[in-house]
Amino acid sequence: INGLIHASLVRFDEHMRVEGELAESWSIHGYRDFRFKLRSGLKFQDGTPLSAEDVVRVLHEFKDGRSPLAVALAHVNNISTEGALVVRVETDSPQPFLLNDFPAFKIFKRKGKVLVAAGRYRMTRETPADIHVEAADTYYQPLAAGAFSEITFKYVSDDNTRYQYLVRGDGNVVLSGISLTKTGYLRQHRPKEMQILDSPGVNVSYICFNFKEPHLANLKVRQAIAQAIDIPGILKFRIGGFGSRATGILAPAHGDYYEPEVEHQPFDRENAERLLDQAGYPRKSPGGWRFKLTFKTTTEKFGNEMARLLANEIRQAGIDVQLDVVEAGTFFADINAGNFQLFHSRWIGVTSPAIYFRALHSSQAHGGLNRGSYSNQEFDRLVDKGMTEVDDAKRRKYFSEVQKVAARDLPYVSLWHWSNTFIGTRSMRNVVMYPNGDYRTLADVRIADGGEK
């Protein structure tokens, strides 16, 4: 919802390409000097002007504060203005992926404890039950004919209730927000006034290994776990076609950076057993366990169910996998502290190959996002070269090799990329789906008869 309320210098289009929002144009010199020219006449939602100085102030706040986004600006050594409309960002080394991080930096100002936004919609109500937004007349782009002038987002935590809201007509739209089972049922018994649209996404589910655990430091064990999981069967019978097999963190939607020709771990439970034997962990008795592992998960319903399913798959190869179920806050505190052996999660809204640095580079193993403490000098060298390479073709080649090394080393079992699903009424036109699941879809929709909000 923040993506509708707030605006950024640039944003992603439906093909994951960067396009201007508050910035009408930009230039990049050597991937070290980034200059953004703002549109003239920009305003915050309180009607005050939005200038280059405001953008500089906000970027400094992200860089110097405690925001998790500060890592994206770690190599920025100067943020300045050139007149009222140009923002200049200079780095200490080439940063080819910095532009891809700018959609995350929302431009705002503070009025006391309130953040004043600059986006397409203004929030007019926030309660424990809902959030209501209305089109902002201060946005640089006037509201198109037939677009939603108002949107109410209802908090409905129960899946059955969300489903009932939709089929009764109490709600108009759900974006990837109903269980796979109920979405599948709606496909087969779709009300005539309803439409269901799908598009490939970039959000990826994975299992992370803790390399400090002696069993999991053994490549054969990691290969065995990967081969013990019937991913094609899960996609067909459990996910119901709402996802596609992942070869790594990047998805086909990432274009030229996606490398499909990597080492695969096919579903082969018999070979998984052989690999565990070769690793020195035979079954202690016919049909007995080889060793024990704990699989950390949360109390959240879908994540918990998926963890149970994956743990049961791994058990078939003779590993005694026990669930460690904790509430969400404890889960993230534990995985950030490395207090786990296995966990299942997903990366949301991956925008570039820089994710391989942030998630798996050895420098990010303590206090960063490399929670499993994976370390490989060849991997680090390739990532380091790719992160600063100014030649586009060479940079793509480096990250092609990065994906091959990661697939061979298996710091993760990359499971599947989730599809995005739009369920709404048939009067809705111009439904544009974004691979990262952006709610901007709602800003693009047009109502054919003008009869809905």
Residue pairs with C-beta under 8 A, 6 or more apart in sequence:
1 131
1 133
1 153
1 439
2 106
3 119
3 438
3 439
3 440
4 119
4 120
4 121
4 133
4 151
4 439
4 440
4 442
4 443
5 117
5 119
5 121
5 122
5 123
5 133
6 106
6 107
6 108
6 117
6 118
6 119
7 21
7 22
7 106
7 107
7 117
7 118
7 119
7 120
7 139
8 21
8 22
8 102
8 103
8 104
8 105
8 106
8 107
9 20
9 21
9 22
9 23
9 26
9 36
9 38
9 55
9 87
9 102
9 105
9 107
10 18
10 19
10 20
10 21
10 23
10 26
10 36
10 99
10 102
10 103
11 18
11 19
11 20
11 21
11 103
11 440
12 18
12 19
12 103
12 351
12 434
12 436
12 438
13 19
13 434
14 432
14 433
14 434
14 435
15 253
15 255
15 435
16 202
16 253
16 254
16 255
16 351
16 435
16 436
18 99
18 100
18 102
18 103
20 26
20 39
22 38
22 39
22 42
22 50
22 55
22 107
22 118
22 140
23 36
23 37
23 38
23 39
23 87
24 37
24 38
24 39
25 36
25 37
26 34
26 35
26 36
26 37
26 99
27 34
27 35
28 34
28 35
28 99
29 35
30 94
30 390
31 91
31 94
31 95
31 96
31 98
31 388
31 390
32 90
32 91
32 92
32 93
32 94
32 95
33 88
33 89
33 90
33 91
34 88
34 89
34 90
34 91
34 98
34 99
35 82
35 86
35 87
35 88
35 89
36 55
36 86
36 87
36 88
36 89
37 85
37 86
38 50
38 51
38 52
38 55
38 85
38 86
38 87
39 140
40 85
41 140
42 49
42 50
42 51
42 118
42 140
43 49
43 50
43 118
43 138
43 140
44 50
44 54
44 108
44 109
44 116
44 117
44 118
44 138
45 116
45 117
45 118
45 119
45 122
45 136
45 138
46 111
46 116
46 138
47 138
48 109
48 116
50 107
50 118
51 81
51 84
51 85
52 81
52 82
52 83
52 84
52 85
52 86
52 87
53 81
53 84
54 107
54 109
55 87
55 107
56 79
56 80
56 81
56 87
57 109
58 105
58 106
58 107
58 108
58 109
59 73
59 76
59 79
59 87
59 89
59 105
60 79
61 67
62 69
62 70
62 73
62 105
63 70
63 73
63 76
63 79
64 70
69 101
69 104
69 105
71 358
71 368
72 98
72 101
72 104
73 101
75 91
75 92
75 93
75 95
75 98
76 89
76 90
76 91
76 92
76 95
76 98
77 90
77 91
77 92
78 88
78 89
78 90
79 87
79 88
79 89
79 90
80 87
80 88
80 90
81 87
81 88
82 88
89 98
91 98
93 388
94 388
94 389
94 390
95 387
95 388
96 387
96 388
96 389
96 390
96 392
96 395
97 352
97 353
97 354
97 387
100 351
100 352
100 354
101 351
101 352
101 354
103 351
106 117
106 119
107 118
108 115
108 116
108 117
108 118
109 115
109 116
110 116
117 123
118 138
118 139
119 136
119 139
120 135
120 136
120 139
120 141
120 143
120 443
121 133
121 134
121 135
121 136
121 151
121 443
122 133
122 134
122 135
122 136
122 138
123 131
123 132
123 133
124 132
124 133
124 134
125 131
125 132
126 132
128 155
129 154
129 155
130 152
130 153
130 154
130 155
131 152
131 153
132 150
132 151
132 152
132 153
133 150
133 151
133 152
133 153
134 149
134 150
135 143
135 147
135 148
135 149
135 150
143 149
144 446
145 446
145 450
146 429
146 446
146 447
146 448
146 450
147 443
147 444
147 445
147 446
147 447
148 442
148 443
148 445
148 447
148 452
148 453
149 453
150 453
151 442
151 453
152 453
154 165
154 171
156 162
156 165
156 171
159 178
159 179
159 182
159 301
162 171
162 174
162 177
162 178
163 178
163 179
163 182
164 170
165 171
166 174
166 178
166 194
166 423
167 186
167 191
172 424
172 425
172 428
172 452
173 422
173 423
173 424
173 425
173 428
173 442
173 445
174 421
174 422
174 423
174 424
175 420
175 421
175 422
175 423
175 437
175 439
175 441
175 442
176 418
176 420
176 421
176 437
178 186
178 421
178 423
179 302
180 238
180 239
180 240
180 242
181 240
183 196
183 240
183 242
183 421
183 423
184 240
186 194
186 196
186 423
187 196
190 196
192 426
193 425
193 426
194 423
194 424
194 425
194 426
195 422
195 423
195 424
195 425
195 426
195 428
195 431
196 421
196 422
196 423
197 421
197 422
197 431
197 433
198 242
198 419
198 420
198 421
198 422
198 433
199 419
199 420
199 422
199 433
199 434
199 435
200 244
200 251
200 252
200 253
200 417
200 419
200 420
200 435
201 251
201 253
201 417
201 418
201 419
201 420
201 435
201 436
201 437
202 250
202 251
202 253
202 254
202 349
202 350
202 351
202 417
202 435
202 436
203 346
203 347
203 348
203 349
203 350
203 417
203 418
203 436
203 437
204 246
204 249
204 251
204 346
204 347
204 350
204 414
204 415
204 416
204 417
204 418
205 243
205 246
205 306
205 344
205 345
205 346
205 415
205 416
205 418
206 246
206 249
206 344
206 345
206 346
206 347
206 412
206 413
206 414
206 415
207 225
207 310
207 342
207 343
207 344
207 412
207 413
207 415
208 335
208 340
208 342
208 343
208 344
208 345
208 371
208 372
208 411
208 412
209 216
209 222
209 225
209 341
209 342
209 372
209 374
209 410
209 411
209 412
209 413
210 216
210 338
210 340
210 341
210 342
210 371
210 372
210 373
211 217
211 372
211 373
211 374
211 375
211 411
212 338
212 373
213 293
213 341
215 221
215 281
215 291
215 293
216 222
216 293
216 341
216 342
218 279
219 409
219 410
220 275
220 276
220 278
220 279
221 275
221 276
221 279
221 281
222 410
222 413
223 265
223 272
223 275
223 410
224 271
224 272
224 273
224 275
224 276
224 279
224 317
225 272
225 314
225 317
225 319
225 413
226 265
226 410
226 413
227 265
227 266
227 267
227 268
227 269
227 271
227 272
227 275
228 267
228 269
228 272
228 313
228 314
228 316
228 317
228 319
229 267
229 310
229 313
229 314
229 413
229 415
230 267
230 269
230 313
231 245
231 267
231 415
231 416
232 245
232 267
233 267
234 309
234 313
234 415
234 416
235 241
235 243
235 244
235 245
235 416
238 309
239 416
241 419
242 418
242 419
242 421
243 416
243 417
243 418
243 419
244 416
244 417
244 419
245 416
246 414
246 415
246 416
246 417
247 259
247 260
247 262
247 264
247 403
247 407
247 414
248 259
248 262
248 403
248 406
248 407
248 414
249 347
249 350
249 355
249 356
249 359
249 406
249 412
249 414
250 257
250 258
250 259
250 350
250 353
250 355
250 403
251 258
251 350
251 417
251 435
252 258
252 260
253 435
254 350
254 352
254 353
256 396
257 352
257 353
257 396
257 399
259 399
259 400
259 403
259 404
261 404
262 403
262 404
262 406
262 407
262 408
263 404
263 407
263 408
264 407
265 410
265 413
269 316
269 317
272 317
273 317
273 318
276 282
276 290
276 317
276 318
276 319
281 290
281 291
282 290
283 289
283 290
283 318
284 290
288 318
289 318
289 319
289 320
290 317
290 318
290 319
290 320
291 319
291 320
292 319
292 320
292 321
292 322
293 314
293 319
293 320
293 321
293 322
293 341
293 342
294 321
294 322
294 323
294 324
294 340
294 341
294 342
295 307
295 310
295 311
295 314
295 321
295 322
295 323
295 324
295 341
295 342
295 343
295 344
296 323
296 324
296 326
296 331
296 334
296 335
296 339
296 340
296 341
296 342
296 343
297 303
297 304
297 307
297 308
297 323
297 324
297 325
297 326
297 331
297 343
297 344
298 304
298 325
298 326
298 327
298 328
298 331
299 325
299 326
299 327
299 328
300 328
303 344
303 345
304 325
306 344
307 323
307 344
308 323
310 344
311 321
311 322
311 323
312 321
314 321
315 321
321 342
324 340
326 334
331 343
333 339
334 340
335 343
335 345
335 371
336 371
338 371
338 372
338 373
340 371
343 371
346 418
347 355
347 359
348 436
348 437
349 436
349 437
349 438
350 436
351 436
353 386
353 399
353 402
354 387
356 383
356 399
356 402
356 403
356 406
357 364
357 383
357 387
358 364
358 368
358 369
358 370
359 369
359 370
360 370
360 374
360 379
360 383
360 406
360 411
360 412
361 368
361 370
361 379
361 380
361 383
361 384
362 370
362 374
362 375
362 376
362 380
363 370
363 380
364 370
365 373
365 374
365 375
366 373
372 411
372 412
374 409
374 411
376 405
376 409
378 405
379 402
379 405
379 406
379 409
382 398
382 399
382 401
382 402
382 405
383 398
383 402
385 398
386 395
386 398
386 399
386 402
389 395
389 398
406 412
407 414
420 433
420 434
420 435
420 437
422 431
422 433
422 441
424 431
424 445
425 452
427 447
427 448
427 449
427 451
427 452
428 445
428 446
428 447
428 448
428 452
429 445
429 446
429 447
429 448
430 444
430 445
430 446
431 441
431 444
431 445
432 440
432 441
432 444
433 441
434 440
434 441
